[in-house]
Amino acid sequence: MQEIASFVVRVLTKKQLEIFYLIDASENFTFSKFVKNFSGTHPQSTLKHVLKHLRSIGLVEFENGMPLQFTKLGSFIKEGVKNET
């Protein structure tokens, strides 16, 4: 699991990792609801950009009206990093 944590820290920026962790705390949020809910702490454009980036590298998935959620890979990485911290 140490390797997973090291990999994630090297691949994701601090801001991307921070938003990655926010996804775990926001069950059943759609993409839009997530962006609206966390726009008080992060600019909406940043949230949108990071979520799209996380989707492009296969860590999260979302579609219109469907909840924002981790992919199998995203869940595996989230658990690996969580166990190392």
C-alpha positions as CSV (number, residue, x, y, z in Angstrom):
1,M,0.0,0.0,0.0
2,Q,3.0,2.3,0.5
3,E,3.5,2.2,-3.2
4,I,0.0,3.3,-3.9
5,A,0.3,6.3,-1.6
6,S,3.6,7.3,-3.2
7,F,2.2,6.9,-6.7
8,V,-0.9,9.1,-5.9
9,V,1.2,11.8,-4.3
10,R,3.5,12.0,-7.4
11,V,0.6,11.9,-9.9
12,L,-2.0,14.2,-8.3
13,T,-1.3,17.8,-7.3
14,K,-2.2,18.8,-3.8
15,K,-5.4,20.5,-5.0
16,Q,-6.4,17.5,-7.0
17,L,-5.8,15.2,-4.0
18,E,-7.8,17.5,-1.8
19,I,-10.8,17.4,-4.1
20,F,-10.4,13.7,-4.5
21,Y,-10.9,13.3,-0.8
22,L,-14.0,15.6,-0.9
23,I,-15.7,13.2,-3.2
24,D,-15.6,10.6,-0.4
25,A,-17.4,13.0,1.9
26,S,-20.2,13.8,-0.6
27,E,-22.2,10.7,-1.2
28,N,-24.9,10.9,-3.9
29,F,-23.9,14.3,-5.2
30,T,-24.1,14.8,-8.9
31,F,-21.3,16.7,-10.6
32,S,-23.3,19.9,-10.5
33,K,-24.4,19.5,-6.8
34,F,-20.8,18.8,-5.9
35,V,-19.5,21.9,-7.6
36,K,-22.2,24.1,-6.1
37,N,-21.7,22.6,-2.6
38,F,-17.9,23.1,-2.5
39,S,-17.7,26.4,-4.5
40,G,-17.4,28.3,-1.2
41,T,-14.0,26.7,-0.6
42,H,-12.8,26.2,-4.2
43,P,-13.5,28.2,-7.4
44,Q,-16.1,26.4,-9.5
45,S,-13.8,26.4,-12.5
46,T,-11.1,24.6,-10.5
47,L,-13.6,22.0,-9.2
48,K,-14.9,21.3,-12.7
49,H,-11.4,21.1,-14.2
50,V,-10.2,18.7,-11.4
51,L,-13.3,16.5,-11.6
52,K,-12.9,16.2,-15.3
53,H,-9.2,15.4,-14.9
54,L,-9.9,12.7,-12.3
55,R,-12.5,11.2,-14.7
56,S,-10.0,11.3,-17.6
57,I,-7.4,9.3,-15.6
58,G,-10.1,6.8,-14.5
59,L,-10.5,7.6,-10.8
60,V,-14.1,8.9,-10.8
61,E,-17.1,8.6,-13.0
62,F,-20.2,10.8,-13.5
63,E,-22.9,11.4,-16.0
64,N,-25.9,13.8,-16.2
65,G,-28.1,13.2,-13.2
66,M,-26.0,10.3,-11.9
67,P,-24.0,10.5,-8.7
68,L,-20.4,11.4,-8.7
69,Q,-18.5,8.2,-7.6
70,F,-15.2,6.5,-7.5
71,T,-14.4,3.9,-10.1
72,K,-13.0,0.6,-8.9
73,L,-9.5,2.0,-9.4
74,G,-10.4,5.2,-7.5
75,S,-11.8,3.2,-4.6
76,F,-8.7,1.1,-4.5
77,I,-6.4,4.1,-4.5
78,K,-8.6,5.9,-1.9
79,E,-8.3,3.0,0.5
80,G,-4.6,2.5,-0.1
81,V,-3.9,6.2,0.6
82,K,-6.2,6.2,3.6
83,N,-4.5,3.2,5.1
84,E,-1.1,4.9,4.8
85,T,-2.1,8.2,6.4
